Amino acid sequence: MAYLNTSIAHARHDDRLETLICQLLEASPHSQNLAQVMADLLATLGQQLQCDRVFLYLRSPWSTLGRVPFCWRSRPSVPLVYDPNWKPEYAALAKDDPMFAAALNTQPSIFVEDVETASPSVLNRDFEQDTFGHRALIHAHLCSGQKLWGILQACVFDAPREWSWSDRQLIEQAVSWLTPFAIDYVSAHAP
């Protein structure tokens, strides 16, 4: 994968993150060390964002099969989100989850400061609490060619969270880095 974006050099991040992005973008989707590189990358993002969990949901826009192959948690008490196998997205997901509907429509990433007070037009509070349990989150959409290839989600559990300008910049850059990876990973692995 030779997608290294020249804007990496201009992004606000440490050298470790830049090194991991380079490793990820140069790796084959079947690489032996891919899982470790992604684990390190999500951990670095989580630490820079000061989050409790960061996971990557990947999906085939044609078959609507998806899975979460990569998840980082700041501590073992944070619930793990992981899918070992590809599975169909349930038919009413876009109806039940406005953020997923926004992602399917390739709308910009969503930054939620408080699940409990967010507008119902932005999210379904009951769905978020029952499915994920977080209090604040970033729902970052990995889109290309008007198709959704994945969602990068970062969240905190114990309190609302104001997402700073630098958090938003980091997510914007992460989306640009991870979208080509998502396309290659889905193309290589999705049934």
N, C-alpha and C positions, 0 to 999 in steps of 0.2 A: 504494500500500500504506500504509494508515494504521494500522499495528499498533504504533506507538511505545509501548512499555511504560513506565509511570511509574517502574518500578524502575530504569530506566537511570540516573536521577539519583542513585540510591543505590549503584550498583555501584562497585567499586574499579577505576578505569581512568583514563586521561588524556583530555583534551578531544578529542584527535584521534580516538580510538576512538569516542567518543560522536557526533562529527560524521559519521564514516563510517557508523555504524549508522543514523543519521537519513537520510543520503543513500540508503543501501541500501533502507531500509524505505519511503521515499517514491518510489523509482524504479519505473518499469514494468519487467516482466521482459524487455521488448524495447528498453529504453533503450540509446542509443548508448554511454553512459559506464558501463554496468553492469560490464563486464569490468574497467575501471580502478578503480572503487570497490571491487569484490571483491578485486582484487589488493592494493590499499592496506589493506583490512580484514584480509586474511589476513597480510600483512606486519606489521601492527601487533600482531595476536594473536601471531604467531611471535616478534616481538621482546619482547613483554611476558612470554611464556612461556619465553623463551630456548631456543627450539627450533631444529632444523635444517630442518624441513619442516612445513607445514600444508597440508592439502588438503581439499576438500569433494566427497564422493561424493553424487550425487543420483540418486534412483530413483523410478520409478512403482510404487506398491504394487499396481496392477492388472495391468500388463503385465510386471512384473519386468524392465523395461529400465532400465539405469543408465549413468551416465557420470561422469567426474571433469572438470568444465569449468574448475575453478579450483584452482591449486596455487601455493604460495609456497615458495621454497627460500632458505636463508640464504646459500648460495654455490653456484656452478655445479657443483661436484663432488658435491653431493647429488642422488641420482636423482630425476628428474622423474616424477610420476604425473599423467598427462593422457590423457583419452579424447576425441578429436575428435567421435566419433559415439556415439549410444546403442547399447548392445549388451545382449543377454540375459544375465542372471545364470546361470551354469552350475548345473545341477540339484543337484549335490552340494555347493554352496558352504556351506550351513548345516551340513552334516555335516563338511566339512573345516575349517571355521573356527568354533569355538565363540563367538567374539566376534560374528560376523555372526549366528549363531543367537540370541544374546542380544539383539542389536539388533532382529531380526525379531520377537522376543517382547516388544518395547518395554520391556526391562529397563533399569535405570539405566546411565549411561555407565560405562566401565571405564578405570581408571588402572593401567597396568602399569609397574612400576618397573624390571623386568629381564626381558626376553623369555627369557633363558637359564634363569632359575630359577622362572618363573611356573608355576603348577599347570596340568596338561593340561586340567583342567576349565574353566580360564579361556581358554587359547589353545593353538593347535597350533604349537609352536615351529618345526618344519620349514616349515610353511606361511608363517609370518611371516618367517622368514629368507629363504626362496626368493622370496617375492612382494614383500616390502617392504624387507628388509635392516636394519630399525631395531633398536635395542637396548632402548629404552623408548618408551612411547606412551600417548596418550589416545585412546580410541575413544568419541567422544561421539555419542549417538543422537538424531537429529532425528525425533521421533515426535509424531503427533497422531491422535486418534480410533482408537487401538490399531493404527495403521499406521506403518511405517517409511518416511520420506520421504528420509532422507539420513544420512550419517555425516560428522562433522567429525573429522579425525584430525590430531593434532599428535604429532611424534616427535623423538627424538634418536638419533644413530647410534653414537657412539664409546664410550659408557659407560652404566651404569645411571643412573637419575634418580629421585630422590624428588620426588613431586609435592606441592607445599605446599598448605596450606589456601587461600591466595590464588589459586593456580593452579586449584584445584577450583572456587572461587567464580567465577573468570573464565570457565571452561568452562561452568558452570551458566548463567551470564548469556548467554554466546554461543549456547548451545543455544536459550534462550528467544527470542533475537533472530533466529536463523537459521531456525528451524522455519517461521514464516510465509513467509519468503523462499523456502525450499525448496518449499513447497506451491505457491506462485505460479509459481516457475520451472518446476517439473515440469509443472504444468497448462498452461503456455504453450508448452513446448518438447518434451515427450516425445511420441513418435509413438503 
